[in-house]
């Protein structure tokens, strides 16, 4: 299945990284059952991904990374997820977090972090379930804190943790975050990730007790950064005011898209050689209603890709022109991600229904894809009902219900003196 339109070609480096990801797909598929059974990704697989350069997609060039475009990150990680959903999810999370950290912290902090010999990989949780934090001289004292879920924590060197808890963020209707960098040596990984989906992502909860975090490793990230919009900003700095919105793309949709692409390819590969029990059909590929379902599933996945591409196009245009998103544009970008996730899930569900009784076996690749994409599509950043409600409310002239959108609108009132209109 073609991944890119002719209008959006990758650079030579990005194409090479995509080729590296494609080459890994058969290798990753062999580990599907083992990854689920052991509930984490084997170290040899992590090393293969690292050797292919796929943990450095979002890392700045000056710190040894590849600094690929948002579009390239989505395409490359999507390819990884075709090999295995849990691996794709971890690669997505680590790269998205590395990207977020590099846009959020000052250069001297990044210089210190990335100068270490070990490859830097961030896991993250962007809202604490519980956090008792005190400001003290020189930093913050975390008496106790509990964060769930920390995807990729077993393979991370650092955690990027929001020191604000969910209750305080809901009460303020603001998704502004106090982000802290914490070495994993200070973090207790709570082994509580027992799930039907993305089992190998090891998205365990993270716990801190009596940990001091120096001031330089804590930043406030909120939508008031929109005030810093300026055409004078250059390079990566242009993306800083949009970092929260970019997070919804870089850590949200890539693995889901790849899982759906993988499902279509797998079904198409198997259909010519698979009959339909209790009928005289010896090949699914020769049956009209199967042909219809395959076509519809493929179009759903391709339509999802178009929505993702539109969101990236809008983001890049606003970044390059240092433009503020209108309320409608903002809601549309967020809804593009959630609607794309819904289309991908529907495509896989449709193919699952046509795959016969054997598909329920744990060893069946489509079964694993089905479980993984169901869990991924339930993530807060990709829940379709939340996004569609948001877009419907905005189109109907009602105030948004989404915390990120509300915070953005509030910052626009402060910045421009009036709420942005559609």
N, C-alpha and C positions, 0 to 999 in steps of 0.2 A: 504494500500500500504506500503510495507516494506521500512523503511527509511535508514537502515544501513546494510552494508555488514558485513559478519562475520569477515572480516579482521580488522575492525575498531570498536571495542566495546567501550562503554562508561564506565567511572568509576561508582562506586555505587552512588556517589553524582550526577553525570551528568544524570544517568538513572532516579534517583528520580525526578530531575528537569524536565526531559522529561515527566515523568509520570504526574507531576503536570500540565504541559502544556496540555497534552492530556485530563486530567480531566476537564480542563477549556473550551474545545472546544464547547460542547453543550451549556454551559452558555453564551459564547460569541456570538454564533449564534443567540440567542434570541434577542440580542441588535442591530442586523444589521441595521434594518430600523431606529431605534431611533438614532443611531450614525450618520447616513447619514443626517437625518432631522435636528439634533441639531448641526451638523458640529463640534462636538468634542466628546470625550469619557467621559461618565458619571463618576463621581468621585468614585462611588461604584465599577465600573469595574476596574478602576485604582487601587483601594485598594485590590481587589481580586488578580490582577496580582502581586502586591507588596507582599501580604501575601504568595503567592506561590513562592516567591523568584526570580521572573523572571525579576526584574530590576537590579539584582546584578550579572548577568552572567559574565560581563566583569570587575567587580570591584575586585581589589586585595584582597587576603585572609586577609592580615594584616590590611585591612580597612573594614572588615566585609563582604566582598564579597565572591563569589564562585570561581572566577578565572578559569572558565571552558576553555577547549581547543577551538580553532577556529572551529573545526569540530562540537563539541558539541553545540556551540553557534548557528551555522547554523541549526542544526537539531531541537533544542529546539524552536527557534524563528519560524522556518518553521511550527512547530506544532501549535503555537499560531495563525499564519496567517490563518490556516485552519478554525479557529473559526471566525475570522474577519480580513479583510485586513488592515483596519486602525489601529486596535490594534496591529497587527503583525508589521506594519510599525513603529509605535511609539516605541514598545519594541525593534525592530531592531536598530533604531536610537539611543535611549538612551543607550543601551548596547554597541553599537559600539563606541559611543562618550566617555562613561566612560572608555572603553578600551584604546582609543586613548589618552585621558587625562592622564591616569595612566602611559602610556609609554612615554609621552612627557614632563611632569613637574617633577621637583625635589621632593625628598621625603618629605622635610619640608613643601612644599606647599600642597602636598597630605595629609600629617598628619593633617594640619590645616583644610582642607576642610572636610575630612571624619570624623573628630572628633565631628562634630556637630550632634545634636540629629536627625535632619530630614534626611531622606534617600536622598542621593545625586543623582541627575539625570541631565545629560547634554543634552541639545539640541545643535545644531550647525548649522552654515552656513560657508562653507569653501571658500567663495569668496564674498567680499563686492560689491554691485552694486555701492556704492559711499562711500568713507571714507576720511574725512579730519582729519588727525591725526598728532599731533606734539609730538616730543620727548621733554620731560621736565625733570627737576630734579626729580629723584625718580620714574619716570614712563612715561606714555603716556597720552596725553590729546586728547580725541576724541571730536572735535568741533561738528561734525555731522557725522553720519554713517547710512547706510541703507543696510540691508541684507535680502535676500529672497532665499529660503524659510526655515523657522525654524520649521521643523517637531517636534511635541511633546512639543512645547514651553509652552503650557498651563499647562503641567504636569512636567515641568523642574524646578530645583532649580537654575541652572546656565546655561549660554550660553557659548559655545566655539566658538569664532568668529575670523575669519581671518581679520586682520586689513589692508591687501592688497586688492585693488579693482581689478575687472576683467580686466580692461584696462591695468593696470600696469603689471599684470601677463601675459597677452597675448603678450604685447610688449617685455617682457623679455624671452618669450617662456619657462617660468619656473613656476612650480606649487609649488615652495617653499612658505611656509606660515608663517606669524607672528601671532601665535595663542594667543589669550587673553581669560582668564577666567573672566567672568562678572556675578555677581549675578543677577538673574532675577528681583530683586527689582530696579535695575538700568536700566532695559530694558523696552522700550515701545513696546508692541505687537500690530502690526497694523492688524486690522481685515479685511484682504483682500483675504482670502483663499476661493474663490467661484469657485468650480470646479465640473467636472463630476466624478472625480476619487479620491479615498482615502480621501473622504470628512471629515471623522472624525479624520484624522491625524492633523488637525488644523495647517497646515504648513504655518502659517502666517508669514509675514515679520516682521523683528525686527529693531528697531530704537534706536540709542543713540544720545543724545545731551548734550554736555558739561559734559562729564564723565571722571573722572581720573581713570586710571588703574595702580596700582603699578607695578614696574619692576618685582617683583617675580611672578606676575601672567601673564607674557608675555614670550613666548619662540619662537625662530625661528626654524621652522621645515622644513628641506629640504633634498634633496637626497644626500647631501654631508655627511649626517650621515653615509653613507656607509663606510666612512673612519674609523669609529669606530668599524668596524667588527673585532672581535677577538674571538678565541676559548676560551679565558679566561673569557669571559662574562658568567654569570650564571643565571639560572632561567628566569624570565621575562625580565631581561636586554638583553638577547639574541635577543629579538624581536624588540628592540628599533630601530636599523638601518633600519628595514623593515616597520616601522609604516605606511607610506603612502600607501604601497602596501596592507598591511593588512586591511586598512580602506576600500579598494575597495571590500573586501570580507565581512567584518563584518557589514558594513552598506549598502551593495548593493543588495545581491541576496537572502537572507534568506526568506523574506516575499513573493517574487515572486515565489519561489519554493513552499512555503506552499499554496499559492493561487491556483497554478496549481494542486497540489495534492488534494486539497479540491474540485476542479472542477471535477476531475475524479471520486472521491468517491461519490460526489453528483449525478452525472449523472448515475453511476452504480446503486446507490440506487433507483433512480426513474424509470429507464428504464423498468424494468419488469412490472410496473404498469401503464405505459403510452402508449397510442396508438399513431397512426399517422393519423391525420385528413385527410379526403378525400380518405382514403384507408381502406381495410378490416383488417389491422394489429391492433391487440388489445394490443400488447406488443412490444415495441421497441427492447427489449432484444432478441426477436426471429427473428429479421430481419438481413439478412446477411450484408448489407452495414453499418448498425449501429454497428454490431459486429466488422467489419473492422475498423471503425472510432474510436471505443473505444480502440481497440488494438493499433492503431497507436498513439492515444493521450497519452495512458499510456506509450508507448515506448519513445515518445518525452520527457515526464517528467522524466522518468528513465534515459534517455540519458543526460538530463540536469544535473541530480544528479551526473552522472559519470564525467562530465566535471568539476563540482564544486569540486568533490572529488579529481580529478587529480590536480587541482589548489592548493588545500589544501596540498596534498601530496608533491608537488613541494616546496611550501612555507615552510613546516615543515622540509624538507630535507635540504634546504638552511639555515634555522635558526640553526638547530642542528649542521651543519658542518661549519657554519660561512662562507658561500659561496656567492660570487657575482653572480647575475643573468646575463646570457648572454643576448644580445639584443633579440634573438629569444625566449628564455625562458620567458623573461619579457613580450614580445608581446603576447605570447601564454597564459600566466596567465591572462592578462587583457582580452584577447579575449574569453577565457573559460567562464568568467563571463557574457560577453555580449551575447555570443552565447547561453548559458544556458537560459538567459532571453528570447531570441527569441524563443527557443524551447518551453518554458513554455507558452508564449503568443500564439504561433501557436496551441498548444494543446487545450487551452481554447477556442480559436476562432473556432476551428473545432467542438467542442462539442456544442458551442453556435448555430452554423449553423444547427445542427440536433435537436434542442430543441423546434422547433415550435414557433408559434406566442406568446404563453403565456410567453415566456422567456423575453420579453421586459418589463414586469411589474417590477416596482421598488422593489416590495416585493419578487421577485424571487431571490433566493440566487445566482444562476448562473449569473444572470444579474449583481448583485453587484460584483461578482468575476471578470466578464468580464471588467467592468469599472475600478476596482481597479488595475488589472494586466496590463491593457493598460497604465494607468498613471505610474505605477511603472516601466514598461519596457522602458518608455521614459526618465527615470532618466539618467543624464550624465554618471554615472558609469556603466549603463547597456544598453546603446543604441547600438544595434547590428551593425548598419552600421558603426559607429565609430570604433568599435573593429575589424570588418572584414576588413575594409580598412587598419587599422594598421597592421594586420597580413599579408595581401596581400602585402603591401609595403615592409615589412621586408623580406618576402620570395622572392620578386623580386629584392632585393638588393637596394631598394630605402630608403631614410631617413624617419624615422617615422614622422607622422603628429600630434601625440598625445603629449600634453604638458607634462604630467607626464613622458612619455617615453623619450622625448627630454631632460628633466631635468636630468633624471637618466643617460642617455648616456653622458651628459656633465660632470657629477660628476665622471663617470668612466674614462673619458679622464684625468681628474685632478688627480684621485687617482692612476691609473695604467699607465698613459702616453700614452694610446692607447684605442681606442673604442673596447668594447667587441664584439666578433664575435659570430655567431650562432654555 
